[in-house]
Amino acid sequence: MNISGVLALWYANHKRALPWRETKEPYKIWLSEIILQQTRVNQGIDYYYRFIERYPTVGDLARASLDEVLKSWQGLGYYTRARNLHKTARHIYYEQGGKFPGHYEGLLKLPGIGPYTASAIASFCFGQVVAVVDGNVGRVLARLKGIATPVNSNKGKKELQQEACQLIPSHDPATHNQAMIEFGALQCTPGQPDCPVCPLKDICHAWQHDQVDLLPVKAPKRKKRLRYFYYIDIHFNGSLLLHKRSERDIWNSLYQFPLIESQRELAIHELGNTREWQDLFAGLNPQIQAVSPLYSHVLTHQKIQARFIRVHLQQTNAQLEQSYRQISPKQLPNLAVPRLIDKYLKQEKYPKNG
Ligand code: SF4
């Protein structure tokens, strides 16, 4: 059976109409691929349109400020993608004359572009014969070929890449890659693949050996780290106090309230006894006005339990003045903040008078 030919036919009959499939422009393909890493198509499509409208060319994206790009990205998570997007746009616009490298090796050198994205751009835009292996493609190959090595292990990734390279035709690699991805997304799905009507069922190892539920194999994920965040929503003179997060940690470059982090859950009186609280409010008389319910926020490798403590101040001190900006509530919609803080701001109906 010519697997690639069968997939191409299936693709012609089943593919979804998606805007990034209507173009071969590297900028648009790259944008869509970065957005779709870790994001479902349904959610990603709105962001794709938003970015294309605000930044129609790589030059528009390069000339925008990082703050603005992070704000446009807000809600999608994994903000490293947005920072790399901006960095790469600047590199391409200012150092490459606005042109993307036209081959896999050159693309791979750009920030935030790994083997998957480089092969997607190289094959979709330039017709280079390089196989794309994402989660969808990996699942299809593991089932089709009976690969029992965990797909999220380095060994498994290598095996899948080899299988994918053997399947890709030199004629129209773009359609083949698109078809593999779409086949995994719509036909050979994680939970309920539609095997009885699958055009590959006669040669599918998993279907023939009753292993569809067993493949692909995944190595257990490491346990999520649990973190407790206490955000201090300080109201002073009609303003709120925020700063830009600069740690090498999650949410770098996003705005946040003063934060006290703990390894365990703290009662409010315990929070008031921490060194961080004492330093933050040295010489002041903070009035706690409200304590929010617990907000849970789950990331790939960590789970954050957060509370927001609303505090009113009559005056500030040197520490607050040096480390935080006074922000009028009306400015809040222009600042990029983590989704966790955005949820709180919406719950509290900000902007409102401080
Ligand atoms: S037969 Fe089932 S498991 Fe095999 S490729 Fe088709 S949909 Fe996937």
Residues whose N, C-alpha, C, O or C-beta is under 5 A from the ligand:
A	BS01	SF4	R143 Q187 C188 P193 D194 C195 C198 L200 K201 C204 A206 W207 V212
